[in-house]
Amino acid sequence: MRLFIWLFFILAGLVEGTLAAKILFRSSHSVLPTPIIVKKEESYPQKINIPKLGVASKVEAVGLGTDGEMAMPENPETVAWYKLGNKLGEKGNVVIAGHLDSKTGPAIFYRLPELGIGEEIIVADQNNKEFHFVVVKKETYDEDKFPVGEVFGESDKPRLNLITCRGRFDRTTKRYTKRIVVYTELKERKTSSAADEKKP
């Protein structure tokens, strides 16, 4: 039986100068995680800070529109979190996408390719709790070879993946030819106990 429950995520190129994100339904033998409803005790991204790039932005939670597209921020200086996926601190991939450029010039993720291995990304949740992620690899993919499962699927540890366009802009299709993904892992941080804090 053909399975139509893959949400095939492909970041499209620019539509009149702004990045559009398409999610295409395709048959596959792999299944994306079932969408999860945010609970009060769960953490979801509110702010992102990338010191290396000088990026500090609020994070907009987005899902699927009625037209089958992933809603993206109208502001090219704001990023979007795919809220139907994993939450901060969970085992699995949290995905945040940003614009490459706009009609007026470079957008928030224009310098994303400059991030190197070991660089830190800080995401704060709705309670201002910070999650520190460290870059472990970055890959550039042709649009038609985008690895949906690897980017959006489950994993053995909490991860954050950042996405934007790359390559050549095709004026006929109004799409970029490539996508870049920066893969990160949650950084383990030592916490001080109340007893430690009282020590002189």
Helices and strands as residue ranges (DSSP letters): E 6-15, E 18-26, E 45-50, G 51-53, E 55-62, E 69-70, E 79-82, E 92-97, E 101-102, E 105-106, G 112-114, E 120-125, E 130-142, G 143-145, H 148-152, E 158-170, E 175-186, H 194-198
